Amino acid sequence: MKSNHKTYIRDHYQSESPGDIAKRLNIPEKSVRRFIQNIKVQEKPSIPSSPLTEKSVEKKAAQPSERISWKAILAIIVLGLMVYANSFQGEFIWDDHVLISKNSFIKDLSNFKDVLTSKLGGPEYHRQHGSYRPLQTATYIIDYALWKTDPFGYHLTNILLHLLASIALYIMLFVLLANNRIAAITALLFVVHPVHTEAVSYISGRADSLSAIFLILSFLFYVQCCRKNVGFIIPLVLSYTLALLSKENALMILLFIGAYHYALNRKIKWAPLLAVVCLSGCYVLLRAAGALGQLGLIEAVPTTLAERIPGFFVALTAYLRLLLFPFHLHMEYGPHTFPFTHPAAAIGAVLSFLIIFSAIQIRPKYPLYSFALLWFILGLLPVSNTFVRLNAFMAEHWLYLPSIGLFLLAAALLKPLHAQVKWRPIANIFLAALICFWGIRTFQQNVYWREPIAFFKRTLEYAPYSVRATSDLAFAYDLKDQYEEAIWYYEKTLAMDPNYADAYNNLGNTYVDVGQYEKAVETLQKALTLTPNASYVYFNLGSAYNPLGKKKEAIGSFEKGLALDDRNAAAYLHLAQTYDDINEYEKAAAVYERLIAKYPSNDDYFYRFGMLRKKHNQFEKAISALETASELNPANADAYTELGITYTSAKQYSQALGAFQKVLSLKQPTAGDYSNLGVAYNNLGEKELAIVQHKRAIELDPAHVAAYNNLAHVYISLKRYEEAVPVLKKALEIDPNYASALNNLGAAYQGLGKEAEAREMYIKSGRRVAP
């Protein structure tokens, strides 16, 4: 065997099969295997590598050293939690308000059944987001059920998803390469790199990690299918379907599969490939037809292909800089176009050529390096703003999947250094330093995503002419009740873009907050001239008409909004309240019935309906609604409280007692809860028990005036007038105009024979007294 043959075998036995090496060098396969065995005996590696053939992987899988390393998985988890530990403190930012805090769709668990037919943003805001990402929406529904509007829980979910994506990456690469070191290093670099904060620290960015999890699993199952494990075709189809339901970029798998077959010289198995192609084709056709949301973004900039191509080269230059030196990371790169003569475009074009040329040239000798380069460059194609028009020439979160290629290349380049004893310490020190550097930068970058006002101010430092960032800074001030600053930035937004409808809409809402209702109406009407089919603007306009006393106009606005979008629960509630304000009670009740028919499992809507019935003394109907609310949510203490009060009004005293007792078991009792229980006992003739409960209420809250009055009422019913008088005087010290206490004090004085004092109290209470 020639020396150049031995050198080639030493360099490639870990990434090529003995058969492939023998064919390439035109020497017997037995000689190759024998020489490889000698290398392994000499090196005695603790974690041996293997070629990418099915037989060799299966053979090595039986060895303990070639099994998945739980230490590697633990390291991924620990590092991920460390670098993202400070992101838990972050607030809702950017699209988080549209997709989460203001999105009524995610706030009802029953909407799970409609997830597959809904677009991102729910019924109110899906027009702002043409994306079809039901799995992302489903995670928000679960998060809201667990955390309501506490950002902590949403950040926890994002971090867990990123960790799962990193672990899935490690497992996929281990199965592909049968090499723990390369797989683990790639995953560790992936989990700590700061460019991913846009997908992790930003709650609305979770679609990237969601789709990555299932795309990586899809690729893993595809590889297994190609190794004649045909049974993996079912999990392949399931995981790829979930990837497509997570985000559109799951279509990248076709490119990654192409890189796998080309760079690693794997034979095509038609069954799994056809399964992926057919799923992709159906998805693209449905999206193109608009059945599942349009391809691309609604706010995409209308540009030509020739105008957008230089932008991709500029982006490529920036991406490589961000991956190697992750400084000046930010959110808003904007819809810029560049000439071909732009320096960054020229550099990017050269780099693109070099990457592709290198991947082709080194493929015979270094297939793994070729695969890594192709993964990176091909992964950027769907977000290159060429095939599909996007709203920016680049975005950091678009690197989430493509970056894997460069991390894999780095891990593969470190492997030969680590294999040599004299270079191993240097390789380990370099790797540790790189992980520490990137981890620290990630920790620092998380601060950028923590607080909205600081976030948008820093974003505007990089993109001072960003209309959206300026508008959203105004909105951030609005949420903090800093209305003057909010109005100033909204007006600045409209000076930059007089046709920015969302700014008019939000400015109108701010005018409502500061009580400038006429200005609010005028501003919201301008928003409607720009977006005549925006249901949410009609809802806001109705809210502006209401304080002006223009109830009919408010009703008209709410009804127009609901005609455009009949799933906005807040609009139904405002409409019902407006009808009630003008004493059209039956119409208000009909609105509640429409709302309940649409959301039959929401206890809050039944509760509010019951309160409306109770207000208008329709006690039986109120009881029915409140009972349904308590059945739907047995932990709804407010429903039981109002149910007890309504039972009392309907003279159903035993049921009232049961409801009030239930309240005590659901929460820490208040003075009002004990006093309500006392009233129930009194109505049932349990006077002493009633006295005990009222005294408990007073002990818990010495300023609870109703408890004093109710206690005195029990004393009067027992003709214990002398005990009632000081209790009522205490109630009147707290509230001198409390009519019921004045009346009861009159009754106590009358019971004591003090007619003059009784008469005086009756008159003060407003009670008519015979002359």
MOTALIN-V124179 format. One record per backbone hydrogen bond with DSSP energy under -1.0 kcal/mol. CO is the residue of the C=O (numbers start at 0). NH is the residue of the N-H. If there is no record, write none. Layout:
co	nh
CO	NH
CO	NH
//
This chain:
co	nh
1	5
2	6
3	7
4	8
5	9
6	10
7	11
8	12
11	14
11	15
16	20
17	21
18	22
19	23
20	24
21	25
21	26
27	31
28	32
29	33
30	34
31	35
32	36
33	37
34	38
35	39
36	40
37	41
38	42
39	43
52	56
53	57
54	58
55	59
56	60
59	62
62	65
63	66
68	72
69	73
70	74
71	75
72	76
73	77
74	78
75	79
76	80
77	81
78	82
79	83
83	86
86	89
92	95
94	98
95	99
95	100
96	101
99	102
103	106
107	110
108	111
109	112
110	113
111	114
113	116
114	117
118	121
120	124
121	125
124	127
130	119
132	136
133	137
134	138
135	139
136	140
137	141
138	142
139	143
140	144
141	145
142	146
143	147
146	149
150	154
151	155
152	156
153	157
154	158
155	159
156	160
157	161
158	162
159	163
160	164
161	165
162	166
163	167
164	168
165	169
166	170
167	171
168	172
169	173
170	174
171	175
172	176
173	177
178	182
179	183
180	184
181	185
182	186
183	187
184	188
185	189
186	190
187	191
188	192
192	195
193	196
195	198
195	199
196	200
196	201
201	204
202	205
204	207
205	209
206	210
207	211
208	212
209	213
210	214
211	215
212	216
213	217
214	218
215	219
216	220
217	221
218	222
219	223
220	224
221	225
223	228
224	227
227	229
228	231
229	232
231	235
232	236
233	237
234	238
235	239
236	240
237	241
238	242
239	243
240	244
242	246
244	134
246	249
247	250
248	251
249	252
250	253
251	254
251	255
252	256
253	257
254	258
255	259
256	260
257	261
258	262
259	263
268	272
269	273
270	274
271	275
272	276
273	277
274	278
275	279
276	280
277	281
278	282
279	283
280	284
281	285
282	286
283	287
284	288
285	290
285	291
286	289
296	299
300	302
303	307
304	308
307	311
308	312
309	313
310	314
311	315
312	316
313	317
314	318
315	319
316	320
317	321
318	322
319	323
320	324
324	326
333	335
333	392
338	341
341	345
342	346
343	347
344	348
345	349
346	350
347	351
348	352
349	353
350	354
351	355
352	356
353	357
354	358
355	359
356	360
357	361
361	365
365	369
366	370
367	371
368	372
369	373
370	374
371	375
372	376
373	377
374	378
380	383
389	300
394	397
395	398
396	399
398	402
400	403
401	404
402	406
403	407
404	408
405	409
406	410
407	411
408	412
409	413
410	414
413	417
414	418
419	423
422	426
423	427
424	428
425	429
426	430
427	431
428	432
429	433
430	434
431	435
432	436
433	437
434	438
435	439
436	440
437	441
438	442
439	443
440	444
441	445
443	446
446	449
449	90
450	454
451	455
452	456
453	457
454	458
455	459
458	462
462	465
465	469
466	470
467	471
468	472
469	473
470	474
471	475
472	476
473	477
474	478
475	479
476	481
477	480
480	482
481	485
482	486
483	487
484	488
485	489
486	490
487	491
488	492
489	493
490	494
491	495
492	496
496	499
498	500
499	503
500	504
501	505
502	506
503	507
504	508
505	509
506	510
507	511
508	512
509	513
510	515
511	514
514	516
515	519
516	520
517	521
518	522
519	523
520	524
521	525
522	526
523	527
524	528
525	529
526	530
530	533
532	534
533	537
534	538
535	539
536	540
537	541
538	542
539	543
540	544
541	545
544	549
545	548
548	550
549	553
550	554
551	555
552	556
553	557
554	558
555	559
556	560
557	561
558	562
559	563
560	564
566	568
567	571
568	572
569	573
570	574
571	575
572	576
573	577
574	578
575	579
576	580
577	581
578	583
579	582
583	587
584	588
585	589
586	590
587	591
588	592
589	593
590	594
591	595
592	596
593	597
594	598
598	601
601	605
602	606
603	607
604	608
605	609
606	610
607	611
608	612
609	613
610	614
611	615
612	617
613	616
616	618
617	621
618	622
619	623
620	624
621	625
622	626
623	627
624	628
625	629
626	630
627	631
628	632
632	635
634	636
635	639
636	640
637	641
638	642
639	643
640	644
641	645
642	646
643	647
644	648
645	649
646	651
647	650
650	652
651	655
652	656
653	657
654	658
655	659
656	660
657	661
658	662
659	663
662	665
662	666
669	673
670	674
671	675
672	676
673	677
674	678
675	679
676	680
677	681
678	682
679	683
680	685
681	684
684	686
685	689
686	690
687	691
688	692
689	693
690	694
691	695
692	696
693	697
694	698
695	699
696	700
700	703
702	704
703	707
704	708
705	709
706	710
707	711
708	712
709	713
710	714
711	715
712	716
713	717
714	719
715	718
718	720
719	723
720	724
723	727
724	728
725	729
726	730
727	731
728	732
729	733
730	734
734	737
736	738
737	741
738	742
739	743
740	744
741	745
742	746
743	747
744	748
745	749
746	750
747	751
748	753
749	752
752	754
753	757
754	758
755	759
756	760
757	761
758	762
759	763
760	764
761	766
762	765
//
